[in-house]
Amino acid sequence: MSKYKCIIFDCDGVLIDSESIAIGVLVDMANYLGANMNVEESLISLKGKAFNRCMEFISKRINKPLPINFESDYRINTFEAFREKIQPIKGIQDVIENLTIPFCVASSGPENKIRLNLEITGLLPFFESNIFSCYAIQKWKPEPDIFLWAAETMGFKPNECLVIEDSISGIRAAKTGGFDVYGYTEHDYNNELQSEANTTFDSMDKLLGML
């Protein structure tokens, strides 16, 4: 029997395969402003970063502030792209359907984005009442607040929860908050998760056995 009483999933890159889509949109918009960014390199450098940090990165690349409507345009463009292309992470629905303990999602994205992507991929019914967004508390990873809020709301202490993350900022947030964290490495482009997570795995098919 697992020692954990609750699982806290990150969303992008753990439940849904969205990061390459979102980064692709961001790079296109940045390059229109003259940023001269590469999608592959941006997947490495921007993965798991809060959107404010991404905008700061682009602003430095073009040496001027971004247009005031940059984020709102980005949300519109990504929502359109998600509706066309997004898929669940392979094997994740089988994991969720076979979990015997409570679980939730805690993500850096806005709640409407989380809900949209979970709905498109058929996962929303599993998380309907247990969605936690950094935007609601205005605290972003690697600060631990999102995981602490999720755990408290679900009714558990950090040491009773396991966080599933795929970014270094998310892993550091979980560890800072006193959580165990498993690193999902399918898209660990920098090979950096193993040294910081409690353990790592590269396929969702392995997760239930690890629990």
BELGIWO-V810270 format. One record per backbone hydrogen bond with DSSP energy under -0.5 kcal/mol. NH is the residue of the N-H (numbers start at 1). CO is the residue of the C=O. If there is no record, write none. Layout:
NH_CO, NH_CO
This chain:
5_160, 6_160, 7_102, 8_162, 9_7, 9_104, 10_164, 13_16, 14_11, 15_11, 16_11, 17_87, 18_16, 22_18, 23_19, 24_20, 25_21, 26_22, 27_23, 28_24, 29_25, 30_26, 31_27, 32_28, 33_29, 33_30, 34_31, 35_30, 42_38, 43_39, 44_40, 45_41, 46_42, 47_43, 49_46, 53_50, 54_50, 55_51, 56_52, 57_53, 58_54, 59_55, 60_56, 61_57, 62_58, 63_59, 64_59, 70_67, 73_69, 74_70, 75_71, 76_72, 77_73, 78_74, 79_75, 80_76, 81_77, 82_78, 83_79, 84_80, 85_81, 86_82, 89_15, 92_89, 95_91, 96_92, 97_93, 98_94, 98_95, 99_95, 99_96, 102_5, 104_7, 105_130, 106_9, 107_132, 113_110, 114_110, 115_111, 116_112, 117_113, 118_114, 119_115, 120_116, 121_117, 122_119, 123_118, 124_118, 126_123, 127_123, 127_124, 128_124, 130_127, 132_105, 134_107, 136_133, 137_133, 137_134, 138_134, 139_134, 143_140, 147_144, 148_144, 149_145, 150_146, 151_147, 152_148, 153_149, 154_150, 155_151, 155_152, 156_151, 160_157, 161_158, 162_6, 163_180, 164_8, 165_163, 165_182, 171_167, 172_168, 173_169, 174_170, 175_171, 176_172, 177_173, 178_175, 179_174, 180_161, 182_163, 183_199, 184_165, 184_182, 185_183, 185_201, 188_185, 189_187, 191_188, 196_193, 197_193, 198_181, 199_181, 201_183, 204_90, 206_203, 207_204, 208_204, 210_206, 211_207
